[in-house]
């Protein structure tokens, strides 16, 4: 028996039966809402536009987990979260409404302290200790790496403070941009030196 | 393991095609949602190297069967019912054309067409889903496409 291959045009019509893409977009939004309700949304993320570029912001049910600068590849960030936290990762903006609103207010110069819950599970040991001390540096002021090392209980660990700031999973929300060099120069920043300047200028205004 | 969002991006459209081939429009969207919610629940335990498309098609296949069974069990209403808004809203698409022709195929042919041509699964997987051999799945798909060409072409010219 011979089976004839169906002709290409007919097959294209058959496989083109996708339905409008807006159907898929609304189904994906519904999936995110149902996943949240069922307790299956381990990591929700969205992007937040700011004058310093688009931030990728991710949260567990406990709080905001990660803020990523445009210098980080979003696919790599999401893969890291899938590996280190849970592969149940979905684009689900609703959980990040408060974080997005507070970031908007901060970049508009209308907010000095963040109130959104944070999840620090991506920072461990001394790096976590350093992050705990950063909110002590108030809006509009700065501290040196050496001062933060002393406040964190290890005055000699100046380089380790630099590493803790560079790997801060929650930049802006945890103000590592307020840590500068003892000579007054800005030093490095994960989001780029020019972004550090934007944040400090914003807070100085 | 890739983030689940990536699984939805890569396979969401194919699973929606399968659901629409197997179920009427109002049920298809619900089956898609149930499929991906069940997949999200089980995803962390999915063995590495699994064929994700086939795994999703298996879940969608079961959801479609569940819905067919539920529809068969549902009591037929006697007498007139009061008008009320449908919980499903306005169907996104009238039940006509090629979709309706696919849904009107005999079960095995419809499954073979959906899983091979709409979900792009190899015939070995299609056979496993339909409980037949790879060769039988290949024949069902060919028969299904031939039947579609006859019925759908007939519709267009009539």
Contacts between the chains, C-beta under 8 A, distances in Angstrom:
chain1	res1	chain2	res2	distance
A	3	B	138	7.1
A	3	B	139	7.1
A	3	B	142	4.5
A	4	B	142	7.5
A	4	B	146	7.8
A	6	B	142	7.8
A	6	B	145	4.4
A	6	B	146	7.7
A	6	B	149	7.0
A	10	B	145	7.5
A	10	B	148	7.9
A	10	B	149	6.2
A	11	B	117	6.5
A	11	B	145	7.8
A	13	B	98	6.4
A	14	B	98	6.8
A	14	B	102	7.8
A	14	B	113	7.5
A	14	B	117	5.3
A	14	B	118	7.0
A	14	B	145	7.6
A	14	B	148	7.4
A	15	B	17	7.6
A	15	B	117	5.9
A	15	B	118	6.3
A	15	B	120	7.8
A	17	B	17	5.6
A	17	B	20	6.9
A	17	B	21	7.8
A	17	B	98	6.3
A	17	B	99	6.3
A	17	B	102	7.7
A	17	B	118	6.7
A	18	B	13	5.0
A	18	B	16	6.9
A	18	B	17	6.2
A	19	B	16	6.1
A	19	B	17	7.7
A	19	B	20	6.5
A	19	B	92	7.0
A	19	B	93	6.6
A	20	B	92	7.3
A	21	B	13	8.0
A	23	B	16	7.2
A	23	B	29	7.3
A	23	B	92	5.6
A	24	B	12	5.5
A	24	B	13	6.1
A	24	B	16	6.2
A	27	B	12	7.3
A	27	B	16	7.1
A	27	B	29	6.2
A	27	B	32	5.5
A	27	B	33	6.3
A	28	B	8	6.1
A	28	B	12	6.7
A	30	B	33	5.7
A	31	B	8	7.0
A	31	B	33	6.0
A	31	B	36	5.1
A	31	B	37	6.5
A	31	B	40	7.5
A	34	B	33	6.4
A	34	B	37	5.5
A	35	B	37	6.5
A	35	B	40	5.7
A	38	B	37	6.6
A	38	B	41	7.6
A	40	B	37	7.1
A	40	B	40	5.1
A	40	B	41	5.7
A	43	B	3	7.6
A	45	B	5	7.9
A	78	B	3	4.4
A	78	B	5	6.9
A	78	B	6	7.6
A	79	B	2	6.7
A	79	B	3	6.4
A	81	B	3	6.8
A	82	B	1	5.8
A	82	B	2	6.4
A	82	B	3	4.2
A	82	B	4	7.8
A	83	B	1	7.1
A	86	B	44	6.6
A	87	B	1	4.4
A	87	B	2	7.1
A	87	B	3	6.1
A	87	B	4	5.9
A	87	B	43	5.7
A	87	B	44	5.6
A	88	B	4	5.5
A	88	B	40	5.8
A	88	B	43	6.3
A	88	B	44	6.7
A	89	B	3	3.6
A	89	B	4	5.5
A	89	B	5	5.5
A	90	B	3	8.0
A	90	B	4	6.0
A	90	B	5	5.2
A	90	B	8	7.4
A	90	B	40	7.6
A	91	B	5	5.4
